[in-house]
Amino acid sequence: MDEKDRSGEPSVRELADRIGRGDPAAEEALVRRYGRPLEFMLRQKVREASLAADLAQDALLILIERLRGPGLDDPDKLVAFLHQTASNLARGEARTYYRRNTHPDQGALDLAAVNEPLLEDQVAREQLDAIIRQLLEELGQARDRELLKRFYLGGDSKEQLCADFQISPAHFDRIHFRARLGSPADRGVAPGAAASGSGVGVLKPELDAIESELAMARPGSGLRVRPSTGAIELDADTVLLSYLLLDDRILLWVTSTDGTRLEQLARPEELGADIAALKDWLRHPRWATGRIDARAAVLGEALLGPIAAELAGKSRVLVQADDVLHSVPFALLHLPAQPPGRPMIDTHTVQMLVPGSRREVPPGRSAPALVLMADPGWTDDQGATVMLPEHSLLAGLLRDEGLIALPGSRIEAEAIAARAAAHMPVRLRTGPEASREFIVGGGLSDFRIIHLATHGLVDLRYPMLSSLLLASEHAAGPAFLRPSEIADLRLHAELVVLSGCETGHGRILPGSGALSLARPFLAAGADQVLASLWKIDDGRTARFMDRFYQHLLDDGLSPAEALARTQRWTRHQADTTHPYYWAGFILLQGQ
């Protein structure tokens, strides 16, 4: 009897065996099953639909020829072989493109595939299939199981499934989220756990993790994915807000020690436009605060209004954003219950969660010490020899000699060092000592607090070419610390402060968040990162940072409370009342 999977379709082992025996129907079944998901995945790598289609066909042909010939050592790994073949083809295409256009060095080539670090970690598809099937079997209705099997395993689109099952998109969403929420016992804190202050885990974590993987491989599915929240320690003063943006509404999971509940919010038609306008007005203090306050009130009503009563009883807010909400300065939003013009930061601390970003780092020394690096020194703007894509941000700055020194950052670091000396050992590195070599050589590993005051160069077109600007110990020109190098560090820091422009800003991927310069520090093991969403005046930033460390070290406050106190203080100073000076600082926590 032919081996079948639970959906009645041939197993990958059977397909491999039949193709090896020259069965053209099996070849067609292989292409039909994996062609579209493979093309979706490749579109995230190469960005051109026609090229993705070509590479998908090439990868399938390579696999079929392999099966016709020597075959695979383990036919059950057919999908992993196909995924790796397609990834190699995409990587080779990227290398060819950059050689043809810019003749970059090997370092630039390795960063050419913008999303490669995210996609290389993708679990083999057959492993995902097994976990999905196990979870789907727990669903009570046979129709729901069949629908979700076709969605996850068969690659069918939401639109096609709605037509086949004669249901509306809203009905599809209800089935999908019912599966994700699981049994009633899964939807909150286990009995007794809330009272003890234990963490609240995500509902159906295996399925959440799978969705996060498939979000990148299947951007056309019509569903945006809420990443896993992981285990979070909550107390009676804390509330966790987890957002998921759908086409017609916003889903908001509100989690506290009382449990978890799902709130469905109306999605304003102009939500994206409102957020974009607010961001534009916040990038310079010339814009009138009345206009900003009005837009912050509109967004506050949409995102926080229905839960205003619950927020009134809490002092600490954790936000897990989704899609465009990653670029919203939540501290600025107005709560409907508060007086007009009063932002949430006046009454709450606000912290952004980056689920799935933090990995465990082997135990090591974490001395109660602070390291500061500022005003990296170089003598020749053209001393950097790395070749880059012509239209990348860094290539343009080097070409136009747009990299300027930051003497103000040295003043900032020296003032912080003087304040911190009364509390802990301090190591200050400026000029040539603020070097890339020091960092990649493990120089930051043993510090509890890391402060980097330098240029943050954020490239939205080529996120993996974003950089922190540093000195070089071996050349006259500047050196660049890229996200992949940062993520490879082994940090034991409780806090990293990135006192540079737009270090919390980056291109947003559905289901993954912003590809910012802050994020790889979390991946490297840091507990929290203080970053900024836009460029802020150097002098005011130095004053902001000095006040932050006063609250952090002199007053002994947590980073979140120190940030909130500093934002409130800055907002009430005559020359920095405009949100441009204080609302852009955000505190990110990894998990």
KEBAVEX-38685 format. One record per residue (C-alpha): x, y, z. Coordinates in steps of 0.5 Angstrom, whole numbers, plus 2048, in hexadecimal, padded with zeros to 3 digits. Example, Ala and Ser with C-alpha at 12.3 -4.5 7.8 and 13.67 -1.06 7.14 Angstrom:
% KEBAVEX-38685
8197F781081B7FE80E
***
This chain:
% KEBAVEX-38685
8008008008038077FE80580B8048018118058018178097FB81980E7F881D8087F88188037FD81B7FF8048177FD80981780281081A80181381480180E8117FC80F8177F78168167F781680E7F681180F7F08158157ED81B8107ED81780B7E98158107E480E8127E680C8197E38068197E780A8197ED80E81F7EA8088237E98068227F080C8247F380C82A7EF80582B7F180682A7F880C82E7F980D8337F38098397F680B8397FD8128387FA81183E7F680E8427FC8158418008198437FA81684A7F981884C80081F84A7FD81F84D7F681A8527F78188517EF81284D7EE81484A7E781B8497EA8188457F08148417EB81A83F7E781E83D7ED8188397F08188357E981F8347E981F8317F081A82C7EE81D82A7E88248297EC8208257F181C8217EC82381F7E882681D7EF8208197F08218167E98288147EA82C8137F18268157F58268177FC82A81480282381580681D81680281981980881E81F80781B82180081882780381F82A80682382880081E82C7FC81E8328018268328018268317F98228377F882683B7FE82C83A7FA82983C7F38278427F682E8447FA8318437F382D8477F082E84D7F583584C7F483584C7ED8318527ED8368567F283C8547EE8398577E883785D7EB83C85F7F084185A7F08418597F88458567FC84484F80084185380683C85680283A8507FE83884C8048348528068308527FF82A84E80182785380582284E80982784880982984881182184781282084280D82683E80E82383C81581C83A81281B83381481A82D80F81382D80C81282680E81382781580E82D81580982881180A82381780982881D80382B8197FF82581880082381F7FD82A8217F782981C7F582281E7F38268257EE82A8217E78288227E482981B7E68258157E582B8117E982F8157EF82A8147EE82980D7EE83180C7F48328107F882C80D7F782F8067F983680980083480C80282D8097FF82E8028018358007F98377FF7F883F7FF7F38428047EF8447FE7EF83D7FB7ED83A8017E783F8037E483D7FC7E58367FC7E28358037DD83B8027DF83F8087E08468097E784980A7E584B8117E28448127E98418107ED8458157E884381B7EA83C8197F183E8197F184181F7ED83C8237F38378217F883C8247F483D82A7F383682C7F08338327ED8388377F283583C7F78388377F483F8367F784283D7FB8408437FB83A8467F783984D7FB83C85280083F84D7FE84684D7FE84785480584585580884984F80A84484B80B84584380584583E8078418388058418317FF83D82F80083782A80883982A80A83482580483782080783E82180E83C82080C83981980883F81780E84381881283F81480C83E80E80B84680F81184780B81184180680984380580884A80480284A8007FE8468057FA84C8077FB84B80E80084E81280384A81880484C81F80B84A82280B84582880B84982F80F84483280F84483A80F84B83D80F84C84480985184680785484D80185784F80385E84C80585B84580085A83F8038578387FF85A83280085582C7FE8588257FC85481F7FA8598197F58558147F285980E7EC85B8117ED85B8197F285B81E7F38558237F685782A7F885182F7F88558367FC85183B7FC8528427FD84E8497F584D8487F68498417F684B83A7F084D8367EF84F82F7EC85682D7EA8578257EB85E8237E986281D7EE8638197EE86B8167EE86B80F7F487080F7F886D8147FE86C8107FD87380E7FD87681580387281780787581180587C81280687C81A80D87981880E87F81380C88481881188181E81788181981888981A81688E82081389381B80D88F81B80789281F80688E8257FE88F8257FE88B81E8038858217FE8858287F88848237FB87E81F7FD87B8267F687C8297F38788227F88728237F887282A7F087182A7F186C8247F68688287F586982F7EE86C8307EA8658317EF8638377F086A83A7ED8688407F18628417F78668407F586B8457F786684A7FE86484880486884880886484380686283C80A85D83780885E83080985882B80885C82480685981D80885C81680786481680686481E80E86381F80F86A81D80A86D82180D87182780886E82C80A87283280787882E80087582D7FB8798317F68758357EF8778357EE87783C7F487C83D7F388383C7F48868357FC8868337FE88283880287C83580287583880987683B80787B84080387584480786E84180D86B83F80D86883881286383681286082F81385882F81685582981484D82981984882781F84D82782384B82D82784482D82A84183383184383483683E83883784083F83D84584084084B84483B85184483F85684883B85C84B83E86184683D86584184086683A83F86C83684286D82F84187482B84487982684787382284D87681F85087681785487B81385187980C84A87880A84C87480485186F80884B86A80884C8658028468618028428617FC83B8627FD8348627F88348687F582D86A7F882F8687FF82F86E80483686C80683986D7FF8358737FE83887680583F87480383E8777FC83C87D7FE84187E80483B87E80983E87B80F83F88081484388081B83F88082184288482683C88582A83B87E82B84287E82F83F88383483987F83583D87983784287D83B83C88083F83987984084087684284187B84783A87984A83B87284A84187284D83E87285483A86C85383E86784F84586684B84586A84484986983E84886F83984B86E83284B87482D84E87682685387082485186B82A84986C82884B86682384786181F84D85C82184C85D82884585B82784585582384B85282784685282D84885883084185983383F85283584185383D83D85A83E83685B84183586183E83786383783786A83483886C82D83887382A83987382383687481C83086E81B83086D81382986A81282886880B82186680982286380282885F80582785D80C82D85980D83185E80B82F86381083586581583786881B83D86D81984486B81D84B86C81D85086781A85686581D85986381685786981185687081184F87080F84986E81384786781484086481483D85F81983785C81683185881883385181783A85381B83685682183284F82183884B82183A84E82883984B82E83785083383585083A83285783B82C85983F82C85F83A82E86283482D86983282E86B82B82F87382B82E87482382987681E82487181D82786B82082086882281D86981A81D86481581A86180F81485D81281385681080C85381180C84E81781385081981385781B81885D81981F85B81682386081B82A86181D82786082482485982382B85582282D85882982785482B82984E82783084E82A82D84D83182C85483482685583882385C83682586183182486883182486B82A82087182681B87182081E87781D82487C81D82488182382888782482F88582782F88A82D82888882F82A88182F83088283382C88583882688083882B87A83982E87E83F82887E84282687784082C87584482B87984A82487584B82786E84982E86F84D82D87485382587385482686B85382086B84E81F86584982086784281986884081786C84681E87084581C87283D81587483F81787984581C87B84081787C83A81288083F81888484181A88683A81388783881288D83E81889183C81789783881C89583281A88E83281288E83381188B82B81188482B81688482681B88482B81887F83081387A82D81887782881C87382D81986C82E81B86683381B85F82F81B85983381D85283081B84B832
***
